[in-house]
Amino acid sequence: MPRRSLTASAAFLAGFAGAAHASDAGLFAPAAFAYQRPGEPPEGKPKSGPPEGSEASLAVGGMHTFRSDFDDDSGKIGVTRADADVGFSIAVAEHRWVDLGIFYERSWYQFDGVSGFGEGVTEPWDDVQSLRLSLGYRVGFNATWSYSVAGFVDSSAEDGAEFGDSLTFGGLAGFGYKVNDNLELGLGLLVASRLEDDPWIIPLPRVDWKLGEKVRLRLGGARAGGALAWEFSDALTLALEASYRSREFRLEEMNPAAPEGVGRDRQVPVGLALTWKACPNASIGVRAGYVLWQEYEVLDRAGNRLVEKDADAGPYLGASLRLSF
């Protein structure tokens, strides 16, 4: 099924509405701040967004961050993640869409010879899973202006933790403005609750700038980061990218480091993403690079920080498959 056209400004705003979809923003919320799916665009061209009708999409991906030493030589840490995202865009009127999203991610943490998280604690938390439900609404006024609003509910928890204690909520609103055929700007605002901490209140500036026939720069928006993409052909795109990712999750009642507390995981990955558009409705991506900075924290049930540890830089690899219908 070939993609049909969409008002350019509304397509641009899909980047803000996507903040409630993990496939576009990744989990832009306390559970995982601005995660990008391995191998997913930024592509050489901006996403066209949903067609002038309804569309469904399915994306699956995985990423492995190889083990790195903690700065104080207190062991090693590595992480493997897998996720799945189902999205629906429903046209309710001309240039108006309702967006529904369901996202699931599971993280397997590999602790090796760890100390410093408490007496006798060698594994400060077990595997972690995150689930997100989102609902958004987008409007394209004309070829220049558009806006979007979205809300979401998130659950992120170590296996065995209470579901009700793992919930956070949030919403965002934003607008887009097409300056010319080569430059589009946007501004949004995210408000989201957190686990045992003050809520996020974060402005979301966005730039999509076509620097040449085959080169595009994207900054900000639903992703905390940016990408410089080269389109080698209609099917193949290479992007240099950097982003900030933050996850937090409820710990279970019997957790040895902080019963019913909170775990946090922050990273700054920089690398290359290669995307192959196998056909109009399917793309395959791979990604490789280095996590230049990473930090891990444990908070108690009252939100007091018990442990904060940095880890050395380490490589990562990822892959993804995305289908649209």
Stockholm file with secondary structure:
# STOCKHOLM 1.0

chainA/1-325         MPRRSLTASAAFLAGFAGAAHASDAGLFAPAAFAYQRPGEPPEGKPKSGPPEGSEASLAVGGMHTFRSDFDDDSGKIGVTRADADVGFSIAVAEHRWVDLGIFYERSWYQFDGVSGFGEGVTEPWDDVQSLRLSLGYRVGFNATWSYSVAGFVDSSAEDGAEFGDSLTFGGLAGFGYKVNDNLELGLGLLVASRLEDDPWIIPLPRVDWKLGEKVRLRLGGARAGGALAWEFSDALTLALEASYRSREFRLEEMNPAAPEGVGRDRQVPVGLALTWKACPNASIGVRAGYVLWQEYEVLDRAGNRLVEKDADAGPYLGASLRLSF
#=GR chainA/1-325 SS CCCCCCCHHHHHHHHHHGGGSTTTTCCCSTTSBTCCCTTCCCCSSCCCCSCSSCEEEEEEEEEEEEEEEBTTSSCEEEEEEEEEEEEEEEEEETTEEEEEEEEEEEEEEEEESCCSSSTTCSCSCCCEEEEEEEEEEEEECSSSEEEEEEEEEEEEEETTSCSGGGEEEEEEEEEEEEEETTEEEEEEEEEEEETTEEEEEEEEEEEEEECSSSEEEEEETTSSEEEEEEESSSSEEEEEEEECEEEEEECCTTCSSSTTCEEEEEEEEEEEEEEEEEETTEEEEEEEEEEEEEEEEEECTTSCEEEEEEECCEEEEEEEEEEEC
#=GC SS_cons         CCCCCCCHHHHHHHHHHGGGSTTTTCCCSTTSBTCCCTTCCCCSSCCCCSCSSCEEEEEEEEEEEEEEEBTTSSCEEEEEEEEEEEEEEEEEETTEEEEEEEEEEEEEEEEESCCSSSTTCSCSCCCEEEEEEEEEEEEECSSSEEEEEEEEEEEEEETTSCSGGGEEEEEEEEEEEEEETTEEEEEEEEEEEETTEEEEEEEEEEEEEECSSSEEEEEETTSSEEEEEEESSSSEEEEEEEECEEEEEECCTTCSSSTTCEEEEEEEEEEEEEEEEEETTEEEEEEEEEEEEEEEEEECTTSCEEEEEEECCEEEEEEEEEEEC
//
